[in-house]
C-alpha cells in the first residue's frame, strides 16, 4: 500500500543549498517544458518520429491534463523548469491503469535522487486517484531512466500497451501499485 503523505499542492526540498520545488503544471509552463523535453531527446539522440518529440501534446501539456483523472508535476530550480512527470489515462489502457508520461530531467538533476522522489510521489498520487497499475514507455537511449524504473519495481513487458501513438518506443514496463510498500 502506498502511503498518502504528499497531498500538498507544492513540495520543496533542498539540494546543495538550492531549493527544488515540485508543483502542479501551470499553463505558462507549456513552452518551457516542450523545449526541455525535446532538448533531452536531442541530447540522447533518441528517435524524434513516433515519440514524445513529435507528439502535439508535448506543446500543450497543461491543457492535456484538464478535466481527466490525471496529474502533471513540474520540477523547478531557481525559477527555471528542470524536469517533470505525470500520470495519464492513455487510450487503450485498462481503466485501472495509467501511463507515466513526459518524465524528463535536465542534466543538472540527474543522478541526485530527485527523479526517484518525483516518481514515488507520482505513484502515490496515481494510487490515490484510483489507479492500480502504472505503465511506462521508453527507449534504450535512456538507460539510466530505465534502470530507475526497474529499481522502483517496474517489470519489462514483451509488447506495448494502450495507444499512446508513440510507436517508436522499444521498452515497455508495468508496475502493480499494490505491490509497492
DAPEPE-V179615 format. One record per pair of residues at least 12 apart in sequence whose C-alpha atoms are under 7 Angstrom apart, sorted by the first residue. I is the first residue (numbers start at 1). GAP is how many residues later the second one is. D is the distance in whole Angstrom. If there is no record, write none. Layout:
i:I gap:GAP d:D
i:I gap:GAP d:D
//
This chain:
i:1 gap:177 d:5
i:1 gap:179 d:6
i:1 gap:180 d:5
i:2 gap:122 d:6
i:2 gap:178 d:6
i:2 gap:179 d:6
i:3 gap:121 d:7
i:4 gap:120 d:6
i:6 gap:115 d:7
i:9 gap:14 d:6
i:9 gap:15 d:7
i:10 gap:12 d:6
i:10 gap:13 d:5
i:11 gap:12 d:6
i:19 gap:58 d:6
i:20 gap:55 d:7
i:20 gap:56 d:6
i:20 gap:57 d:5
i:21 gap:54 d:6
i:21 gap:55 d:5
i:21 gap:56 d:6
i:22 gap:51 d:6
i:22 gap:52 d:6
i:22 gap:53 d:5
i:22 gap:54 d:7
i:23 gap:50 d:5
i:23 gap:51 d:6
i:23 gap:52 d:7
i:24 gap:48 d:6
i:24 gap:49 d:4
i:24 gap:50 d:6
i:25 gap:37 d:6
i:25 gap:47 d:6
i:25 gap:48 d:5
i:25 gap:49 d:6
i:26 gap:36 d:6
i:27 gap:35 d:5
i:30 gap:29 d:6
i:30 gap:30 d:6
i:30 gap:31 d:6
i:30 gap:32 d:6
i:31 gap:28 d:6
i:32 gap:49 d:7
i:33 gap:48 d:7
i:34 gap:24 d:6
i:34 gap:25 d:5
i:37 gap:67 d:6
i:38 gap:15 d:6
i:41 gap:12 d:7
i:44 gap:97 d:6
i:46 gap:95 d:6
i:47 gap:121 d:7
i:50 gap:115 d:7
i:50 gap:116 d:5
i:50 gap:117 d:5
i:50 gap:118 d:5
i:51 gap:115 d:4
i:51 gap:116 d:7
i:51 gap:117 d:6
i:51 gap:118 d:7
i:52 gap:114 d:7
i:69 gap:60 d:7
i:70 gap:17 d:6
i:70 gap:18 d:5
i:70 gap:19 d:7
i:71 gap:15 d:5
i:71 gap:16 d:6
i:71 gap:17 d:7
i:72 gap:13 d:6
i:72 gap:14 d:4
i:72 gap:15 d:7
i:73 gap:12 d:6
i:73 gap:13 d:6
i:82 gap:23 d:6
i:82 gap:24 d:5
i:83 gap:21 d:5
i:83 gap:22 d:4
i:83 gap:23 d:6
i:84 gap:18 d:7
i:84 gap:19 d:6
i:84 gap:20 d:6
i:84 gap:21 d:7
i:85 gap:16 d:6
i:85 gap:17 d:5
i:85 gap:18 d:4
i:85 gap:19 d:7
i:86 gap:14 d:6
i:86 gap:15 d:5
i:86 gap:16 d:7
i:86 gap:17 d:7
i:86 gap:36 d:6
i:87 gap:12 d:5
i:87 gap:13 d:5
i:87 gap:14 d:6
i:87 gap:35 d:7
i:87 gap:39 d:7
i:88 gap:12 d:7
i:88 gap:13 d:7
i:90 gap:72 d:6
i:90 gap:73 d:7
i:90 gap:74 d:6
i:91 gap:71 d:6
i:91 gap:72 d:5
i:91 gap:73 d:7
i:92 gap:70 d:4
i:92 gap:71 d:5
i:93 gap:68 d:6
i:93 gap:69 d:5
i:96 gap:34 d:7
i:96 gap:35 d:5
i:96 gap:36 d:5
i:96 gap:37 d:6
i:97 gap:34 d:5
i:97 gap:35 d:6
i:97 gap:36 d:5
i:97 gap:37 d:6
i:98 gap:33 d:6
i:98 gap:35 d:7
i:98 gap:36 d:5
i:98 gap:37 d:6
i:99 gap:35 d:5
i:99 gap:36 d:5
i:99 gap:37 d:6
i:100 gap:34 d:6
i:100 gap:35 d:6
i:100 gap:36 d:5
i:127 gap:50 d:7
i:132 gap:44 d:6
i:132 gap:45 d:5
i:132 gap:46 d:6
i:133 gap:41 d:7
i:133 gap:42 d:5
i:133 gap:43 d:4
i:133 gap:44 d:5
i:134 gap:40 d:6
i:134 gap:41 d:5
i:134 gap:42 d:7
i:135 gap:38 d:6
i:135 gap:39 d:4
i:135 gap:40 d:7
i:136 gap:36 d:6
i:136 gap:37 d:5
i:136 gap:38 d:6
i:137 gap:32 d:6
i:137 gap:34 d:6
i:137 gap:35 d:5
i:137 gap:36 d:7
i:138 gap:31 d:5
i:138 gap:32 d:6
i:138 gap:33 d:5
i:138 gap:34 d:6
i:139 gap:30 d:6
i:139 gap:31 d:5
i:139 gap:32 d:5
i:140 gap:31 d:7
i:153 gap:22 d:6
i:154 gap:19 d:6
i:154 gap:20 d:5
i:154 gap:21 d:5
i:155 gap:18 d:5
i:155 gap:19 d:5
i:155 gap:20 d:6
i:156 gap:16 d:6
i:156 gap:17 d:4
i:156 gap:18 d:7
i:157 gap:15 d:5
i:157 gap:16 d:5
i:159 gap:13 d:7
i:160 gap:12 d:6
//
